[in-house]
Amino acid sequence: MHTITLQDLKSRGANAIPEGKVVYLIVNSKVKAAIVPPEQMEMLIEAFEELEDIRAIEERKNEPLLSWDEVFPKRKK
């Protein structure tokens, strides 16, 4: 686990953050934040969105289906 303190961040800026690593920011001896590389953040966001989609499908899987005519009513000419 990589950690930096707020003081490290203030004094060294972005140089305090190792590239490509998840880093935990320590403030008053407690973890206050996690700094995640952009690639990992994108992966986490995509995985979360997939889980939301799966949850929505699971919630609706027992709902009655609509007939073709309900979805696409015949148009009168």
DSSP file (Angstrom, degrees, kcal/mol; ACC not computed):
  #  RESIDUE AA STRUCTURE BP1 BP2  ACC     N-H-->O    O-->H-N    N-H-->O    O-->H-N    TCO  KAPPA ALPHA  PHI   PSI    X-CA   Y-CA   Z-CA
    1    1 A M              0   0    0      0, 0.0     2,-0.5     0, 0.0    22,-0.1   0.000 360.0 360.0 360.0 126.1    0.0    0.0    0.0
    2    2 A H  E     +a   23   0A   0     20,-0.7    22,-2.8    16,-0.0     2,-0.3  -0.807 360.0 179.3 -94.8 131.8    1.4    3.4   -1.1
    3    3 A T  E     -a   24   0A   0     -2,-0.5     2,-0.3    20,-0.2    22,-0.2  -0.958  12.5-176.3-131.2 150.8    0.6    6.3    1.2
    4    4 A I  E     -a   25   0A   0     20,-2.3    22,-3.3    -2,-0.3     2,-0.2  -0.966  22.2-127.3-136.4 156.7    1.5   10.0    1.2
    5    5 A T  E  >  -a   26   0A   0     -2,-0.3     4,-2.1    20,-0.2    22,-0.2  -0.607  26.2-112.8 -97.8 163.9    0.7   12.6    3.8
    6    6 A L  H  > S+     0   0    0     20,-1.4     4,-2.6     1,-0.2     5,-0.2   0.877 120.5  56.2 -60.9 -37.1   -1.0   15.9    3.1
    7    7 A Q  H  > S+     0   0    0      2,-0.2     4,-2.7     1,-0.2     5,-0.3   0.903 105.3  51.3 -62.7 -41.3    2.3   17.6    4.0
    8    8 A D  H  > S+     0   0    0      1,-0.2     4,-2.9     2,-0.2     5,-0.4   0.930 111.7  47.6 -58.2 -45.1    4.1   15.5    1.3
    9    9 A L  H  X S+     0   0    0     -4,-2.1     4,-1.7     1,-0.2    -2,-0.2   0.902 112.8  48.1 -65.1 -41.7    1.5   16.6   -1.2
   10   10 A K  H  < S+     0   0    0     -4,-2.6    -1,-0.2     1,-0.2    -2,-0.2   0.920 119.2  38.1 -64.5 -43.9    1.8   20.2   -0.2
   11   11 A S  H  < S+     0   0    0     -4,-2.7    -2,-0.2    -5,-0.2    -1,-0.2   0.867 130.7  25.7 -80.4 -36.0    5.6   20.3   -0.3
   12   12 A R  H >< S-     0   0    0     -4,-2.9     3,-1.4    -5,-0.3    -3,-0.2   0.549  87.1-162.6-106.7  -9.2    6.3   18.1   -3.4
   13   13 A G  G ><  -     0   0    0     -4,-1.7     3,-2.0    -5,-0.4    -1,-0.2  -0.310  69.8  -9.9  63.0-144.1    3.0   18.5   -5.3
   14   14 A A  G >  S+     0   0    0      1,-0.3     3,-1.7     2,-0.2    -1,-0.3   0.718 126.6  74.0 -61.9 -21.7    2.4   15.9   -8.0
   15   15 A N  G <  S+     0   0    0     -3,-1.4    -1,-0.3     1,-0.3    -2,-0.2   0.698  85.4  66.1 -65.8 -17.2    5.9   14.6   -7.6
   16   16 A A  G <  S+     0   0    0     -3,-2.0    -1,-0.3    -7,-0.2    -2,-0.2   0.642  87.5  80.6 -76.6 -14.1    4.7   13.0   -4.3
   17   17 A I  S <  S-     0   0    0     -3,-1.7     2,-0.2    -4,-0.2    -1,-0.1  -0.841  81.9-133.3-100.0 115.2    2.4   10.7   -6.2
   18   18 A P    >   -     0   0    0      0, 0.0     3,-1.3     0, 0.0     2,-0.1  -0.453  32.1-108.4 -66.4 135.5    4.1    7.6   -7.7
   19   19 A E  T 3  S+     0   0    0      1,-0.2     3,-0.1    -2,-0.2    -4,-0.0  -0.398  95.0   8.7 -68.9 135.9    3.0    7.1  -11.3
   20   20 A G  T 3  S+     0   0    0      1,-0.2     2,-0.3    -2,-0.1    -1,-0.2   0.583 104.3 110.5  76.8  10.8    0.7    4.2  -12.1
   21   21 A K  S <  S-     0   0    0     -3,-1.3     2,-0.5    15,-0.0    -1,-0.2  -0.873  72.0-117.9-118.0 149.4    0.0    3.4   -8.4
   22   22 A V        -     0   0    0     -2,-0.3   -20,-0.7    14,-0.1     2,-0.4  -0.755  39.4-167.4 -79.1 129.1   -3.0    3.6   -6.2
   23   23 A V  E     -aB   2  35A   0     12,-2.4    12,-3.5    -2,-0.5     2,-0.5  -0.969  14.1-144.7-126.0 135.4   -2.0    6.0   -3.4
   24   24 A Y  E     -aB   3  34A   0    -22,-2.8   -20,-2.3    -2,-0.4     2,-0.6  -0.857  14.7-138.1-100.4 130.8   -3.8    6.7   -0.1
   25   25 A L  E     -aB   4  33A   0      8,-2.8     7,-3.1    -2,-0.5     8,-1.0  -0.784  16.6-153.0 -90.6 123.0   -3.7   10.2    1.3
   26   26 A I  E     +aB   5  31A   0    -22,-3.3   -20,-1.4    -2,-0.6     2,-0.4  -0.852  17.2 175.0-101.2 124.7   -3.1   10.2    5.0
   27   27 A V  E >  S- B   0  30A   0      3,-2.9     3,-1.4    -2,-0.5   -22,-0.0  -0.994  74.5  -9.7-130.0 125.1   -4.5   13.2    7.1
   28   28 A N  T 3  S-     0   0    0     -2,-0.4    -1,-0.1     1,-0.3     3,-0.1   0.903 129.4 -56.5  53.0  45.1   -4.2   13.2   10.9
   29   29 A S  T 3  S+     0   0    0      1,-0.2     2,-0.4    -3,-0.1    -1,-0.3   0.624 119.6 103.8  65.6  16.9   -3.1    9.5   10.8
   30   30 A K  E <  S-B   27   0A   0     -3,-1.4    -3,-2.9    -5,-0.0     2,-0.5  -0.967  79.5-109.4-128.6 145.0   -6.3    8.5    8.9
   31   31 A V  E     +B   26   0A   0     -2,-0.4    -5,-0.2    -5,-0.2     3,-0.1  -0.596  40.8 167.6 -70.0 122.7   -6.9    7.6    5.2
   32   32 A K  E     +     0   0A   0     -7,-3.1     2,-0.3    -2,-0.5    -1,-0.2   0.649  58.2   2.7-110.7 -23.2   -8.9   10.4    3.8
   33   33 A A  E     -B   25   0A   0     -8,-1.0    -8,-2.8     2,-0.0     2,-0.4  -0.990  56.2-133.4-159.5 160.3   -8.7    9.8    0.0
   34   34 A A  E     -B   24   0A   0     -2,-0.3     2,-0.6   -10,-0.2   -10,-0.2  -0.984  13.7-151.3-120.6 134.9   -7.4    7.4   -2.6
   35   35 A I  E     -B   23   0A   0    -12,-3.5   -12,-2.4    -2,-0.4    -2,-0.0  -0.932  20.4-171.0-106.2 120.5   -5.6    8.7   -5.7
   36   36 A V        -     0   0    0     -2,-0.6   -14,-0.1   -14,-0.2     5,-0.1  -0.904  27.5-108.1-117.8 137.7   -6.2    6.3   -8.6
   37   37 A P     >  -     0   0    0      0, 0.0     4,-2.2     0, 0.0     3,-0.4  -0.319  35.0-114.7 -59.5 147.1   -4.5    6.3  -12.0
   38   38 A P  H  > S+     0   0    0      0, 0.0     4,-2.5     0, 0.0     5,-0.2   0.845 113.7  55.4 -55.0 -38.6   -6.8    7.4  -14.8
   39   39 A E  H  > S+     0   0    0      1,-0.2     4,-1.9     2,-0.2     5,-0.1   0.913 110.4  45.3 -63.0 -41.9   -6.8    4.0  -16.6
   40   40 A Q  H  > S+     0   0    0     -3,-0.4     4,-2.5     2,-0.2    -1,-0.2   0.870 110.6  54.0 -69.2 -35.8   -7.9    2.3  -13.4
   41   41 A M  H  X S+     0   0    0     -4,-2.2     4,-2.5     2,-0.2    -2,-0.2   0.924 108.3  49.4 -64.1 -43.7  -10.6    4.9  -12.7
   42   42 A E  H  X S+     0   0    0     -4,-2.5     4,-2.6     1,-0.2    -1,-0.2   0.909 111.1  50.3 -59.9 -42.5  -12.1    4.4  -16.2
   43   43 A M  H  X S+     0   0    0     -4,-1.9     4,-2.4     1,-0.2    -2,-0.2   0.910 111.0  48.8 -62.6 -42.1  -12.1    0.6  -15.6
   44   44 A L  H  X S+     0   0    0     -4,-2.5     4,-2.3     2,-0.2    -2,-0.2   0.900 111.3  49.4 -64.5 -41.5  -13.9    1.1  -12.2
   45   45 A I  H  X S+     0   0    0     -4,-2.5     4,-2.5     2,-0.2    -2,-0.2   0.933 112.0  48.1 -63.7 -45.8  -16.5    3.4  -13.8
   46   46 A E  H  X S+     0   0    0     -4,-2.6     4,-2.2     1,-0.2    -2,-0.2   0.905 112.1  49.3 -61.8 -42.0  -17.2    1.0  -16.6
   47   47 A A  H  X S+     0   0    0     -4,-2.4     4,-2.2     2,-0.2    -1,-0.2   0.900 110.9  50.1 -64.9 -40.3  -17.5   -1.9  -14.2
   48   48 A F  H  X S+     0   0    0     -4,-2.3     4,-2.2     2,-0.2    -2,-0.2   0.911 110.1  50.1 -64.0 -42.6  -19.9    0.1  -12.0
   49   49 A E  H  X S+     0   0    0     -4,-2.5     4,-2.2     1,-0.2    -2,-0.2   0.892 109.5  51.6 -63.5 -39.5  -22.0    1.0  -15.0
   50   50 A E  H  X S+     0   0    0     -4,-2.2     4,-2.6     2,-0.2    -1,-0.2   0.916 109.1  50.4 -61.9 -43.3  -22.1   -2.7  -16.0
   51   51 A L  H  X S+     0   0    0     -4,-2.2     4,-2.6     1,-0.2    -2,-0.2   0.891 108.4  52.2 -62.9 -39.3  -23.3   -3.6  -12.5
   52   52 A E  H  X S+     0   0    0     -4,-2.2     4,-2.2     2,-0.2    -1,-0.2   0.916 110.4  48.5 -61.5 -42.4  -26.0   -1.0  -12.7
   53   53 A D  H  X S+     0   0    0     -4,-2.2     4,-2.3     2,-0.2    -2,-0.2   0.923 111.7  48.8 -63.1 -44.7  -27.2   -2.4  -16.0
   54   54 A I  H  X S+     0   0    0     -4,-2.6     4,-2.6     1,-0.2    -2,-0.2   0.907 110.7  51.0 -62.5 -42.0  -27.2   -6.0  -14.6
   55   55 A R  H  X S+     0   0    0     -4,-2.6     4,-2.2     1,-0.2    -1,-0.2   0.906 109.8  49.9 -62.1 -42.0  -29.1   -4.8  -11.5
   56   56 A A  H  X S+     0   0    0     -4,-2.2     4,-1.3     2,-0.2    -2,-0.2   0.894 111.4  48.7 -64.9 -39.8  -31.7   -3.1  -13.7
   57   57 A I  H  X S+     0   0    0     -4,-2.3     4,-1.0     1,-0.2     3,-0.4   0.929 110.8  50.6 -64.4 -45.0  -32.2   -6.2  -15.8
   58   58 A E  H  < S+     0   0    0     -4,-2.6     3,-0.5     1,-0.2     4,-0.3   0.886 108.7  52.1 -60.6 -39.7  -32.5   -8.4  -12.7
   59   59 A E  H  < S+     0   0    0     -4,-2.2     3,-0.3     1,-0.2    -1,-0.2   0.810 118.0  37.0 -66.6 -29.5  -35.2   -6.0  -11.3
   60   60 A R  H >< S+     0   0    0     -4,-1.3     3,-1.7    -3,-0.4    -1,-0.2   0.453  85.3  98.4-104.0  -1.1  -37.2   -6.2  -14.4
   61   61 A K  T 3< S+     0   0    0     -4,-1.0    -1,-0.2    -3,-0.5    -2,-0.1   0.741  86.7  47.0 -65.6 -22.4  -36.8   -9.8  -15.5
   62   62 A N  T 3  S+     0   0    0     -4,-0.3    -1,-0.3    -3,-0.3    -2,-0.1   0.378  85.0 114.0 -99.2   4.1  -40.1  -11.0  -14.0
   63   63 A E  S <  S-     0   0    0     -3,-1.7    -3,-0.0     1,-0.1     2,-0.0  -0.458  79.2 -97.4 -71.5 147.3  -42.2   -8.1  -15.5
   64   64 A P        -     0   0    0      0, 0.0     2,-0.2     0, 0.0    -1,-0.1  -0.335  40.9-117.0 -64.3 147.3  -44.8   -9.2  -18.0
   65   65 A L        -     0   0    0     -3,-0.1     2,-0.3     1,-0.1    -3,-0.0  -0.528  21.5-123.0 -84.2 152.3  -43.7   -8.8  -21.6
   66   66 A L        -     0   0    0     -2,-0.2     2,-0.1     1,-0.1    -1,-0.1  -0.693  26.5-116.8 -90.6 146.9  -45.5   -6.4  -24.0
   67   67 A S     >  -     0   0    0     -2,-0.3     4,-1.7     1,-0.1     3,-0.3  -0.369  26.3-109.2 -76.9 163.9  -46.9   -7.8  -27.3
   68   68 A W  H  > S+     0   0    0      1,-0.2     4,-3.3     2,-0.2    -1,-0.1   0.907 120.0  53.0 -57.7 -43.7  -45.6   -6.6  -30.6
   69   69 A D  H  4 S+     0   0    0      1,-0.2    -1,-0.2     2,-0.2     5,-0.1   0.796 105.8  53.5 -66.9 -28.6  -48.8   -4.7  -31.2
   70   70 A E  H  4 S+     0   0    0     -3,-0.3    -1,-0.2     1,-0.1    -2,-0.2   0.866 115.9  39.3 -70.7 -35.8  -48.5   -2.8  -27.9
   71   71 A V  H  < S+     0   0    0     -4,-1.7    -2,-0.2     1,-0.3    -3,-0.1   0.897 131.9  25.5 -79.1 -42.4  -45.0   -1.7  -28.8
   72   72 A F  S  < S-     0   0    0     -4,-3.3    -1,-0.3    -5,-0.2    -2,-0.1  -0.724  82.0-162.5-124.5  80.1  -45.7   -1.0  -32.5
   73   73 A P        -     0   0    0      0, 0.0     2,-0.2     0, 0.0    -3,-0.1  -0.297  31.0-101.7 -63.2 147.4  -49.4   -0.2  -32.9
   74   74 A K        -     0   0    0     -5,-0.1     2,-0.3     1,-0.1    -5,-0.0  -0.488  36.4-130.1 -69.6 134.8  -50.8   -0.5  -36.4
   75   75 A R        -     0   0    0     -2,-0.2     2,-0.4    -3,-0.1    -1,-0.1  -0.672  13.4-129.3 -89.2 140.9  -51.1    2.9  -38.1
   76   76 A K              0   0    0     -2,-0.3    -1,-0.0     1,-0.1     0, 0.0  -0.716 360.0 360.0 -87.2 137.2  -54.4    3.8  -39.7
   77   77 A K              0   0    0     -2,-0.4    -1,-0.1     0, 0.0    -2,-0.0   0.429 360.0 360.0-101.5 360.0  -54.0    5.1  -43.3
